Amino acid sequence: MNDVIDTSMYWNLRRTLTHNRLINVIVGNRGGGKSYGAKQWAIDNFIKSGEQFGYIRRYKDDLKEPMKQYFKDIEDKYPDYEFKSDTKYFYIRLKPADPNEKWTEKDIAGYGFTLSTANNKKSISYPNINKLCFDEFLLDKGNQRYLQNEVVALLNLYETIARPGTDHVLVKCFLLANALSITNPYFLFWDLRMPTRQDKNGKWIWKHPNKPILVEDVRNELFIDKKKNTMFGNLIEDTTYAGYSIDNKFLLDDDKFIEPKSPKARFCFTLSYLEHNLGVWADFTEGKYYVSKHIDPSYPLRYSITMKDHSPNTVLIKNKNRNLPFKRFLEGYKDGCVRFENVNIKNITYEVIKMSMSV
């Protein structure tokens, strides 16, 4: 006899919907039911009212296999229905008397979208889509890269589908991911925060003060305890991976070298990178550099690493050895003498340092 699964351990999407936000950023530990919950919502909504969904991945190769396997883990929950998917469409229908009956356009429950090619679909209409799911929207820092202007690409795709300002049904967008890094294009673009307290329903939700966006930390103590008490939980106990997989701590982020700027520090220069301006300060009595969001706009020395960030009165670093203040800063980093105001600033500065090492 199969064990009865306690569904209260998993993410409850319907409670999230009660907050009525346009963009819903859902970050949770692995296996917490994020993708499954969104899938179930999409299926139920299509069966009940014929409303369709869009499933988004970053690149074509990211989309191909997940689309083929999309219904495999859930179709047995709907014994009266059959499911099919290919590289473009998701199909759902009541099981016909004739198993060879052809699938038709009315059986299309959803569409697959690739963010990297979203601009190619601007002239196509999707009048019945009322929900979008961007799965695994956060990347680790291996060989994977976010798209250039990725958030703008997502907004373009959203506008293509939702047609704001028309009579199109309201489209809600869910961005789902495991806890990888808080330094990512989406958190930076909208200045998002992770929640710090539970609401009355026991959910960890932060709402943007002036935009229709929420961030949810999928954190269920029942699920956490159950996962800890498995053989795998024992295997990863007391490791950084356990913090990521079980406790929903950001895998690629830590608080090493995080420290407030010394009041004695004097301004050295500004670093410009990906539309961020970071101030580099030095306290030579302590022998430390500090990277901060605070800059001295009257101080003329400003460095950029990329052509995109280059502007008038900015030094484009083509050779770090010819730019003595920047060279000294890099040497301070190598010696462990650089501190950062917060994790975002630390991660952004690391990107700058990695790029500058090659020039």
ROTOR-947921 format. One line per field, with one value per residue (C-alpha): x, z, y. Coordinates in steps of 0.5 Angstrom, whole numbers, padded with zeros to 4 digits. Example, Ala and Ser with C-alpha at 12.3 -4.5 7.8 and 13.67 -1.06 7.14 Angstrom:
2
X <- 0025;0027
Z <- 0016;0014
Y <- -0009;-0002
This chain:
359
X <- 0000;0003;0004;-0001;0003;0002;0001;0001;0009;0009;0008;0001;0001;-0007;-0005;0000;-0005;-0009;-0004;-0006;0001;0003;0010;0011;0018;0018;0025;0025;0029;0030;0024;0019;0014;0015;0014;0009;0005;0005;0004;-0002;-0005;-0004;-0008;-0014;-0015;-0015;-0020;-0024;-0024;-0020;-0015;-0008;-0001;0006;0012;0018;0026;0032;0035;0032;0036;0033;0026;0026;0027;0023;0017;0017;0017;0013;0007;0010;0010;0003;-0001;-0003;-0007;-0012;-0014;-0020;-0015;-0009;-0003;0001;0007;0012;0017;0012;0005;0002;-0004;-0010;-0016;-0021;-0020;-0023;-0027;-0022;-0015;-0013;-0017;-0013;-0011;-0014;-0013;-0018;-0014;-0008;-0007;0000;0005;0013;0017;0024;0027;0033;0028;0022;0023;0021;0014;0011;0006;0003;-0003;-0005;-0012;-0013;-0006;-0007;-0001;0006;0011;0019;0022;0029;0030;0036;0043;0049;0056;0059;0059;0052;0050;0044;0042;0044;0038;0035;0029;0028;0027;0022;0018;0018;0015;0010;0008;0007;0003;-0001;-0002;-0003;-0008;-0013;-0018;-0014;-0015;-0010;-0004;0000;0007;0011;0019;0021;0028;0032;0036;0042;0044;0041;0045;0042;0038;0031;0033;0038;0033;0027;0031;0028;0028;0028;0022;0024;0018;0012;0005;-0002;-0002;0005;0008;0015;0013;0016;0012;0015;0013;0010;0010;0006;0011;0012;0018;0016;0021;0018;0020;0016;0018;0015;0018;0025;0025;0023;0028;0033;0031;0033;0039;0041;0040;0045;0050;0050;0049;0053;0055;0054;0050;0045;0044;0042;0038;0034;0034;0034;0040;0043;0048;0053;0052;0056;0057;0065;0068;0062;0063;0061;0065;0070;0068;0076;0076;0077;0074;0079;0075;0068;0067;0062;0059;0052;0049;0052;0056;0060;0065;0072;0074;0081;0082;0090;0090;0086;0090;0083;0079;0071;0066;0060;0054;0056;0060;0063;0060;0065;0071;0073;0077;0072;0073;0069;0071;0066;0065;0057;0059;0064;0062;0065;0070;0071;0077;0076;0081;0085;0091;0090;0098;0097;0092;0095;0089;0086;0092;0093;0086;0087;0093;0089;0084;0089;0091;0084;0084;0078;0071;0064;0058;0053;0053;0050;0056;0061;0058;0058;0065;0067;0065;0069;0075;0074;0074;0079;0084;0084;0086
Z <- 0000;-0002;0003;0003;0002;0006;0001;0007;0006;-0001;-0003;-0004;-0010;-0009;-0002;-0006;-0011;-0006;-0006;-0013;-0016;-0023;-0022;-0017;-0015;-0012;-0009;-0005;-0003;-0008;-0008;-0005;-0010;-0014;-0021;-0019;-0016;-0022;-0027;-0023;-0023;-0030;-0031;-0027;-0030;-0037;-0035;-0032;-0036;-0042;-0040;-0043;-0040;-0042;-0040;-0041;-0041;-0043;-0049;-0054;-0051;-0044;-0047;-0051;-0046;-0040;-0045;-0047;-0040;-0037;-0035;-0033;-0026;-0025;-0031;-0026;-0022;-0028;-0030;-0034;-0038;-0043;-0044;-0050;-0051;-0057;-0058;-0058;-0055;-0049;-0050;-0045;-0047;-0044;-0046;-0053;-0054;-0060;-0058;-0065;-0065;-0068;-0063;-0065;-0064;-0058;-0054;-0054;-0046;-0047;-0051;-0050;-0050;-0051;-0048;-0052;-0058;-0055;-0060;-0066;-0063;-0063;-0068;-0065;-0061;-0055;-0053;-0048;-0044;-0037;-0033;-0035;-0031;-0032;-0029;-0026;-0028;-0023;-0026;-0022;-0024;-0028;-0036;-0036;-0037;-0037;-0043;-0044;-0042;-0040;-0035;-0041;-0046;-0041;-0040;-0048;-0048;-0043;-0047;-0053;-0049;-0044;-0049;-0043;-0045;-0049;-0047;-0046;-0039;-0034;-0034;-0028;-0028;-0024;-0024;-0020;-0018;-0013;-0008;-0012;-0011;-0009;-0014;-0021;-0026;-0023;-0016;-0018;-0024;-0019;-0012;-0009;-0002;0001;0006;0014;0017;0016;0014;0018;0013;0015;0009;0008;0003;0001;-0003;-0007;-0004;-0010;-0016;-0017;-0015;-0009;-0007;-0003;0000;0000;0007;0010;0017;0016;0009;0012;0018;0013;0008;0014;0017;0010;0008;0003;0009;0013;0007;0006;0014;0016;0009;0005;0000;0006;0007;0000;-0001;0005;0009;0003;0004;-0003;-0005;-0008;-0003;0004;0009;0008;0008;0009;0013;0014;0011;0016;0018;0017;0010;0004;-0003;-0008;-0015;-0018;-0021;-0026;-0028;-0031;-0030;-0022;-0019;-0014;-0009;-0007;-0001;0003;0011;0011;0018;0018;0012;0008;0002;0002;-0003;-0002;-0006;-0003;-0008;-0008;-0015;-0014;-0015;-0022;-0022;-0025;-0028;-0033;-0035;-0041;-0047;-0045;-0038;-0042;-0042;-0042;-0036;-0035;-0036;-0039;-0037;-0042;-0038;-0030;-0030;-0033;-0028;-0021;-0016;-0019;-0019;-0012;-0011;-0014;-0010;-0004;-0006;-0007;0000;0003;0005;0001;0005;0002;0004;0003;-0001;-0008;-0008;-0006;-0012;-0017;-0015;-0016;-0023;-0024;-0021;-0025;-0032;-0030;-0029;-0036;-0038
Y <- 0000;0007;0012;0018;0024;0030;0036;0041;0040;0043;0050;0053;0057;0059;0063;0066;0068;0072;0077;0079;0081;0081;0079;0073;0071;0064;0062;0056;0049;0044;0039;0044;0043;0050;0047;0042;0047;0052;0046;0043;0050;0051;0044;0045;0052;0049;0044;0048;0054;0053;0059;0057;0058;0060;0056;0060;0058;0062;0058;0053;0047;0049;0048;0042;0036;0040;0040;0033;0031;0036;0032;0026;0027;0029;0026;0020;0025;0026;0019;0021;0026;0025;0029;0031;0036;0037;0043;0048;0046;0043;0039;0036;0033;0028;0021;0020;0013;0012;0013;0014;0021;0027;0032;0039;0046;0046;0041;0046;0048;0052;0054;0054;0060;0061;0068;0069;0069;0072;0078;0073;0073;0080;0079;0073;0073;0069;0071;0065;0066;0068;0065;0065;0061;0062;0056;0056;0063;0064;0061;0058;0061;0056;0057;0059;0067;0071;0074;0081;0086;0080;0083;0087;0081;0078;0084;0085;0077;0079;0085;0081;0076;0080;0086;0091;0097;0092;0088;0082;0078;0080;0075;0073;0071;0067;0066;0060;0058;0054;0059;0060;0068;0074;0078;0077;0081;0081;0083;0088;0091;0092;0092;0086;0084;0077;0077;0077;0075;0070;0073;0071;0064;0062;0064;0068;0074;0081;0086;0091;0098;0101;0096;0089;0085;0080;0075;0069;0065;0057;0055;0049;0047;0040;0039;0041;0036;0031;0032;0033;0026;0022;0019;0024;0029;0026;0025;0033;0035;0041;0043;0049;0045;0043;0050;0051;0044;0044;0051;0055;0059;0062;0057;0062;0068;0068;0074;0073;0080;0083;0090;0097;0102;0105;0112;0114;0111;0116;0116;0113;0112;0110;0103;0103;0096;0094;0101;0100;0105;0103;0107;0104;0107;0106;0107;0106;0106;0099;0097;0096;0098;0098;0098;0101;0104;0111;0115;0122;0125;0131;0126;0125;0118;0113;0107;0102;0095;0094;0099;0099;0102;0107;0114;0121;0122;0115;0111;0105;0099;0096;0095;0094;0096;0103;0105;0105;0106;0101;0096;0097;0096;0089;0088;0089;0084;0079;0080;0079;0087;0089;0089;0090;0093;0088;0081;0084;0089;0084;0079;0085;0087;0080;0080;0086;0083;0077;0081;0086;0080;0079;0086
